[in-house]
Amino acid sequence: MVVSETGECNSVSVHQDVRIYAGLFAGEEKATLELAPGRIAYVHVVRGALSVNDTRLVAGDAAKFTIERSVCIAYGANAEVLIFDLSPLS
């Protein structure tokens, strides 16, 4: 986590109901972000390629998840990704 409303986990504090995560993925690495009910996830691939909930995305691609309970990032190829965990009103 790099940004949060409360500055948790030594993240930057913002005055919005949002958490922003950044990650680097290569090979078999995987990570899953569990979403609280009603939350929205927006995933942006900064560079490289990876799979998000079994869909392959490449640099510049993005995906928005409105009903999913989790977002799974996997099988990166020199990938850098940003994940925004948002309130529906953000």
JOZI-V316022 format. One record per backbone hydrogen bond with DSSP energy under -0.5 kcal/mol. NH is the residue of the N-H (numbers start at 0). CO is the residue of the C=O. E is the energy in kcal/mol with one decimal. If there is no record, write none. Layout:
nh | co | e
NH | CO | E
NH | CO | E
This chain:
nh | co | e
1 | 19 | -3.3
2 | 19 | -1.6
3 | 11 | -2.6
4 | 17 | -0.6
9 | 6 | -0.8
10 | 7 | -1.7
11 | 1 | -2.6
13 | 3 | -1.8
15 | 13 | -0.8
17 | 15 | -1.8
18 | 84 | -1.7
19 | 2 | -2.4
20 | 82 | -2.9
22 | 80 | -2.2
24 | 78 | -2.3
26 | 75 | -2.1
28 | 25 | -1.4
30 | 72 | -2.2
32 | 70 | -2.8
33 | 31 | -0.6
34 | 68 | -3.5
38 | 35 | -2.1
39 | 85 | -2.8
40 | 64 | -2.5
41 | 83 | -2.2
42 | 62 | -3.1
43 | 81 | -2.8
44 | 60 | -2.6
45 | 43 | -0.7
45 | 79 | -2.3
46 | 79 | -1.4
48 | 76 | -1.1
49 | 56 | -2.2
50 | 73 | -3.2
51 | 54 | -2.8
52 | 50 | -0.5
52 | 71 | -2.7
54 | 51 | -1.4
56 | 49 | -3.2
58 | 47 | -1.7
59 | 44 | -3.0
60 | 57 | -2.8
62 | 42 | -2.2
64 | 40 | -3.4
65 | 63 | -0.5
70 | 32 | -2.2
72 | 30 | -3.2
72 | 70 | -0.5
73 | 50 | -2.3
74 | 28 | -0.8
76 | 48 | -3.0
78 | 24 | -2.4
79 | 46 | -2.0
80 | 22 | -2.6
81 | 43 | -2.6
82 | 20 | -2.7
83 | 41 | -3.1
84 | 18 | -3.3
84 | 82 | -0.6
85 | 39 | -3.5
85 | 83 | -0.7
86 | 16 | -1.3
89 | 86 | -2.1
